[in-house]
Amino acid sequence: MASFKIGINMAGAVSAGAYTAGVLDFLTEALDEWYRAKARGELVPSDDVSVEVISGASAGGMCFAIFAVMLQEDFEHIHDTNQIVTTNRLFESWVNQIDIHKLLGTDDLKSAPPVVSLLDCTIIDKIATDALIPGIPLSVPRPYVSPNLTLFLSLTNLRGTPYSLNDEAPGSVEETTFFFGDRIRFEILRPDKITLSFPSAHKLDFTKPAEEGWNILTIAAKATGAVPIFLAPRVLDRKLLEYTPPMWESVTSAATGTPPPISPNFPPDTPDPLQTLNVDGGITNNDPFNYAHDYLASLEPLRRESENPGTALTADRAVINIAPFPTTDTFDIKYNPLSHSGVFSVLVRLFSALISQSRFFGESLS
């Protein structure tokens, strides 16, 4: 019987990333115990599952990067939250190492660089370095982790990607637009796997911790959580082929070539790789459920138009969505537009509208 395919998506969460981290710790503990019980022949479900894809944005993306490393190694699960030193990278990052006092320091100004953030990101650099250096992988990989484990991280690319609206006259001012929503793709390479499944993915090889892929993951994890103004933006080197097909296309479209991929309208002398300036991925896609969902749809047996079967008898894949801030808004039938049209009312509502819009895409509902 084929394994039930699982995707895990982590929405933006600000400091509630600690909640997301706790869910991931418990999920891993539950799966570990279940598989140990099966190995002992105990009376538990005999099914198999396979974690195929992980996606994340903002604080959820920071958790995603750390979790991807932890899945390949042994670590202790947290039952006592007063522990000071642990081997749990998520707990160390979100509980033991971070502190508001450290964010209020001035170490980032000692070398007199330009001011890039209101908070001191020195501690974030240290946490990311500690948490994302690969350790000693398990001699026997977790049986529920796919050998093709794929990771998607949402970013907001302030440099933007140019696209021509008219191929007959590319480059004219009125015919060019920019797309700022971005994502970056990684793939874990275990000792039993030597080649990438997707050419534009960044390789994470646990046998080669000094490879560039690990540095890119560290920068990308900091970038997706870089709340503008408060936390420092991050510079990433991106391969040009990562932008064809464009980032608004689903990964299912990328896998099948339908519709035909559209290439960016980069100038002929554009360097490759290209440096991009990145901030909080939650600005453009705070809940990248679609990344995990569409990737699952691209796996064999292929699901056309990203439609995964949903009934109890036909479902063979699903996404676990971890979102600490589900909306509880209600539609106000007595809403008076005129009374809410003042400058300050509009500013407040505009801020909440932008956050809400980044958390949910209408096409995800269908």
Disulfide bonds with the S-S distance in Angstrom:
none
